[in-house]
Amino acid sequence: MEKYSSSTSPNFYELYWYGAGTEALDETDGTGSFTDSAFHEYVMFGGRRIARRDSSGNVEYYLDDQLGSARVVTNATGGILDDIDYCPYGSECYVASQTSGNNYKFTGKERDAESGLDYFTARYDASFLARFTSPDPHNAGAQAGDPQTWNAYSYVRDSPLILTDPTGLCTNGMDDAGGACQNVGQGERTNANVADICGRTPRCYQTSDSAQNTVTVEQVQGQGANIADHAAISVNGQQAVGLEQKKDSPTAAVEDKTTPGAVKPVDPNRTVKDKAVIPVSPEQAAKIQKFLDNAKTSPPNYNLYHSNCAQFCESALKAGGVKNVPNDVTPRGLVHDLNGSPSFVEYNRMVPFPIF
């Protein structure tokens, strides 16, 4: 409900009509009329507002940016009605034109014409102050491992150019594939209670903070045919295992031949050069462990430059539903990419054998 400009009862307030989601699909006056100037019908696509129709059938289109802010609003013929540039926290830096009467502005949230505050469902945000006007309810978005989330008034961890907050509770970011990550924080983890509040499924390398389930991928000192070191994987601190040749046969590897593989525990005397620890959900941990157990009894074939230890670890992560798993040939490149470091493209190019 919102205050409306008419002074005649019951038209002094405006009604919002919702569908299955949290965004209003229709707006009317207090009588629910579809024929007066208060009526607007909105078209949503992919969670974003893309068009608006009034009671006369006139249609306007929203052209937004990567955050969902309505930068341009046009009429049905493409004529520009609104042309607005937003400052990082949502205030209007430059207005070339603004004649549509649109109130859904920064990140698609409705801006109150009198107060200038943006409605984020759970609370209001003051773009001119670069912060919320009330604290985070119950510290819903706070994470113990991420001090940036401890400020109950801050907006999206003070990263407004790349993150959004759909509900006033949960910070969203963008993963490497262009999809939404939930509650981006240290290690891109998500709190299970916040995920329930948001009503969304966690993605990326995420888990409940209370679960403490992890998968570790190690770069181990090479030996035998593993000239580029060895990659091994373990779940929740168990002994790491990796895909090797069933019998150590350097000749087969050098000649680029596929040989029978074997999933073996890593010799504890071998040096661990580097490792990546990935937080996962209990369900993901169970799926990865099941993949490893099955591979021990029915191991895949091994080829140093095609079906090798690094790709075995990648397959295990993917079997557990871990998103954005890199595709690396070398253990070194895999661990560094999992840790967020640049991939070792040049290192891979130096290998004098075809890599697929």
CORHUQUI-V535060 format. One record per residue. SS is DSSP state (helix for helix, strand for strand, loop for the rest). PHI is phi as a letter, one per 30 degrees, with the letter a starting at -180 (* if undefined). D_FIRST is the distance of its C-alpha to the first C-alpha in Angstrom with 2 decimals. Layout:
SS | PHI | D_FIRST
SS | PHI | D_FIRST
This chain:
loop | * | 0.00
strand | b | 3.78
strand | d | 7.05
loop | c | 9.18
loop | d | 12.96
loop | d | 14.23
loop | c | 15.53
loop | c | 16.22
loop | d | 14.47
loop | c | 12.42
loop | c | 11.52
loop | d | 10.34
strand | b | 6.61
strand | c | 5.48
strand | c | 5.00
strand | c | 6.18
strand | c | 9.59
strand | c | 11.64
loop | c | 15.40
loop | d | 17.64
loop | c | 16.66
loop | c | 13.96
loop | c | 13.15
strand | d | 10.84
strand | c | 13.48
strand | b | 11.88
strand | b | 9.39
strand | b | 9.81
strand | d | 9.51
loop | d | 8.98
loop | d | 12.34
loop | i | 11.84
loop | d | 14.69
loop | c | 16.25
loop | b | 18.65
loop | c | 17.16
loop | d | 16.46
loop | d | 12.67
loop | d | 13.52
strand | b | 14.21
strand | c | 15.67
strand | c | 16.50
strand | c | 19.72
strand | c | 20.10
strand | b | 23.59
loop | i | 24.78
loop | i | 21.36
strand | b | 20.95
strand | d | 19.24
strand | c | 22.24
strand | a | 21.30
strand | b | 18.86
strand | b | 19.63
strand | c | 18.62
loop | d | 19.32
loop | c | 22.93
loop | i | 23.62
loop | d | 23.94
strand | c | 23.58
strand | b | 23.09
strand | c | 24.17
strand | c | 23.17
strand | c | 26.20
strand | c | 25.44
loop | c | 27.78
loop | d | 28.81
loop | c | 25.73
loop | j | 23.28
loop | d | 22.60
strand | d | 22.30
strand | d | 25.60
strand | b | 26.24
strand | b | 24.35
strand | b | 26.74
strand | d | 26.92
loop | d | 28.65
loop | c | 32.06
loop | j | 31.56
loop | d | 31.15
strand | d | 29.36
strand | c | 26.25
strand | b | 25.12
strand | b | 27.66
strand | b | 26.55
strand | c | 28.37
strand | c | 26.55
loop | d | 28.27
loop | e | 28.65
loop | c | 25.65
loop | j | 23.32
loop | d | 23.88
strand | d | 25.07
strand | d | 28.86
strand | b | 29.81
strand | b | 28.08
strand | d | 30.44
strand | a | 27.97
strand | a | 24.24
loop | b | 23.58
loop | d | 21.16
loop | i | 17.94
loop | d | 16.85
loop | c | 14.37
strand | c | 15.24
loop | c | 18.34
helix | d | 20.15
helix | h | 20.64
helix | i | 17.93
loop | d | 15.08
strand | d | 12.36
strand | c | 13.66
loop | d | 11.96
loop | d | 14.19
loop | d | 14.87
loop | c | 15.60
loop | i | 16.74
loop | d | 15.37
strand | c | 14.66
strand | d | 12.06
loop | c | 14.45
loop | i | 12.51
loop | d | 14.84
loop | a | 14.95
strand | c | 14.90
strand | c | 18.00
strand | c | 19.81
loop | d | 21.85
loop | d | 23.96
loop | c | 25.03
loop | h | 25.49
strand | a | 23.87
strand | d | 20.83
loop | d | 19.69
loop | b | 20.04
loop | d | 22.67
loop | d | 22.66
helix | e | 21.52
helix | h | 24.84
helix | h | 26.53
loop | e | 25.32
loop | c | 26.67
loop | d | 29.85
strand | b | 33.18
loop | e | 36.48
loop | d | 38.41
strand | b | 36.18
helix | e | 36.04
helix | d | 33.58
helix | c | 30.87
loop | d | 31.73
loop | d | 29.84
loop | d | 26.48
loop | c | 24.91
loop | d | 26.56
loop | c | 24.88
helix | h | 26.59
helix | h | 29.92
helix | h | 30.32
loop | b | 30.96
loop | d | 28.09
loop | d | 30.29
loop | b | 30.83
loop | b | 28.12
strand | b | 24.36
strand | b | 21.84
loop | d | 19.41
loop | b | 17.55
loop | i | 18.54
loop | b | 21.23
loop | b | 23.71
strand | d | 25.77
strand | c | 26.86
strand | b | 30.04
strand | b | 32.35
loop | d | 35.49
loop | d | 38.78
loop | c | 38.02
loop | i | 34.76
loop | c | 32.60
strand | d | 29.97
strand | c | 31.26
strand | c | 29.21
loop | h | 29.17
loop | d | 32.02
loop | a | 34.36
helix | d | 38.03
helix | i | 39.50
helix | h | 36.11
loop | c | 35.55
loop | b | 32.42
loop | d | 31.66
helix | d | 31.36
helix | d | 28.59
helix | d | 26.47
helix | d | 27.27
helix | d | 25.95
helix | d | 22.66
helix | d | 22.35
loop | i | 23.46
loop | b | 26.00
loop | c | 29.78
loop | d | 31.76
loop | b | 34.10
loop | i | 36.88
loop | c | 39.17
loop | b | 36.71
loop | a | 37.04
loop | d | 35.80
loop | d | 37.11
loop | d | 38.65
loop | d | 40.52
loop | h | 43.02
strand | c | 44.22
strand | b | 45.96
strand | b | 48.10
strand | c | 50.81
strand | c | 52.54
strand | c | 55.82
strand | c | 58.19
strand | c | 61.59
loop | e | 64.97
loop | d | 66.55
loop | a | 69.77
loop | i | 71.89
loop | d | 70.26
loop | d | 66.93
loop | d | 67.87
loop | c | 64.27
loop | i | 63.62
strand | b | 61.95
strand | c | 58.32
strand | b | 57.50
strand | b | 54.40
strand | b | 53.63
strand | c | 50.83
loop | h | 50.02
loop | i | 53.26
loop | d | 55.66
loop | d | 58.71
loop | d | 57.91
strand | b | 59.27
strand | a | 59.85
strand | d | 61.29
strand | b | 64.93
strand | d | 67.94
loop | d | 69.63
loop | b | 72.80
loop | d | 72.91
loop | b | 74.23
helix | e | 73.92
helix | d | 75.85
helix | d | 73.29
helix | d | 70.50
helix | d | 72.43
loop | d | 73.35
loop | h | 69.69
loop | c | 70.24
loop | d | 67.95
strand | b | 69.31
loop | e | 68.28
strand | c | 65.62
strand | b | 65.19
strand | c | 62.27
strand | b | 63.92
strand | d | 63.02
loop | d | 63.40
loop | e | 66.58
loop | d | 65.55
loop | d | 68.26
loop | d | 66.56
loop | d | 64.73
strand | d | 60.94
strand | d | 60.35
strand | a | 56.55
strand | a | 53.65
strand | b | 49.93
strand | c | 47.90
strand | c | 44.75
strand | d | 42.22
strand | b | 41.35
loop | d | 39.70
helix | e | 42.03
helix | d | 41.72
helix | d | 42.72
helix | d | 45.62
helix | d | 46.88
helix | d | 46.81
helix | d | 48.70
helix | d | 51.25
helix | d | 51.80
helix | d | 52.42
helix | d | 54.98
helix | d | 56.70
helix | d | 57.06
helix | d | 58.39
helix | d | 61.10
helix | d | 62.55
loop | b | 61.93
loop | d | 61.90
loop | d | 61.23
loop | d | 63.97
strand | b | 64.38
loop | b | 65.01
loop | e | 64.84
loop | c | 63.19
loop | b | 61.18
loop | c | 60.28
loop | c | 60.55
helix | d | 59.32
helix | d | 56.35
helix | d | 55.06
helix | d | 55.61
helix | d | 53.26
helix | d | 50.68
helix | d | 51.01
helix | d | 50.49
helix | d | 47.25
helix | d | 45.97
helix | d | 47.00
loop | d | 44.69
loop | i | 41.71
loop | d | 41.78
loop | d | 40.17
loop | i | 41.65
loop | d | 45.18
loop | d | 47.62
loop | c | 50.65
loop | c | 53.60
loop | c | 57.27
loop | c | 58.42
helix | e | 57.49
helix | d | 57.25
helix | d | 54.72
helix | d | 52.64
helix | d | 52.34
helix | d | 51.58
helix | d | 48.88
helix | d | 47.29
loop | d | 47.31
loop | i | 45.57
loop | d | 48.74
loop | e | 49.90
loop | d | 51.69
loop | c | 55.45
helix | d | 55.87
helix | d | 59.06
helix | d | 60.43
helix | d | 59.91
helix | d | 61.56
loop | d | 64.63
loop | d | 65.36
loop | d | 68.28
loop | b | 67.24
loop | d | 64.73
loop | b | 61.27
loop | b | 58.96
